[in-house]
């Protein structure tokens, strides 16, 4: 496919607390052995896109370590391939910390790399949405309808909570976008389509839109391009009808992970291959007396206790007599004897000593940051 994929590895509207304290959103583990970026890159690669740039902002060391040169995603190429674009400061256009002033500012400071691409089209994605999508079909529809910008949207699932600051769009009967608004508070609704943060447009148009916005001191892609220009440009919607996960809060992260325990949902998310970094770990070890039910257990785990409705990343150790329920345990964490965990999220390399109890609530799980000793 003649397209350049651009991924924003961070989100302006996320509150994952300890989980993004030392890492960017795209490198947050998800579904056991995977990270969010794995799903984003796999969508591109499965759609035939092998020219991908990742725009980073801060705390991206774990992301670069995970991706390497992009070998697992077949992105080690002489033409195209994977490029990780670290923050670039421009005199006169920056805040006092040197951070991006918005998504347009991030694109402007990465434009030297974007212009080098031979692609005619650009596909922009954020890192807070996980789904399985065929970008080839999105681009074909974009070209067939002679759209200036195609916005991928979804009609929210029944009972789903739309997070505050989510972008909502209004369209006419031909799917032309005529208004964009932000959700004011976390509410349940199905009356307004939600933008999934995925956009398709010509690279030449992106370059001109970014240059024009910067010249007038405009920095937000949603507000200063989609909302401001929807009356002038042919901005059309493309409905994503399959399941998606939205991750912007700790409770949302917990709930979306737990949905993977449903086999039907898991099959939809893994409809096409999802590639990740290969670790060559040994298989999971289930010791005599261990009990595991309705859980995802990654390779390298050793289980002597009980695991129920939980997700274990690689190398997790569950000691004898320990009970882990409704929890997410990240890589190389050790749960010692007679520990009780319920509604907890434990980051990497955590040690929980004998006889401890950590109990949270499904709406406010306990989060233990990386390398803590409890």
Secondary structure, 3 states (H helix, E strand, C coil): CCEEEEEECCCCCCECHHHHCCCCHHHCEECCCEEHHHHHHHHHHHCCCCEEEEECCCCCHHHHHHHCCCHHHCCCCCCCEEEEECCCCECCECCCCCCCCCHHHHHHHCHHHHCCCCCCEEEEECCCEEECCCHHHHHHHHHHCCCCEEEEEECCCCCCEECCCCEEEEECCCCEEEEEEECCCCEECCCCEEEEEEEEEEHHHHHHHHHHHHHCCCCCHHHHHHHHHCCCCCEEEEECCCCEEECCEHHHHHHHHHHCCCHHHHHHHCCCCCCCCCCCCCCCEECCCCEEECCEECCCCEECCEEECCEECCCCEECCCCEEECCEECCCCEECCCCEEECEEECCCCEECCCCEEECECCECEEECCCCEC
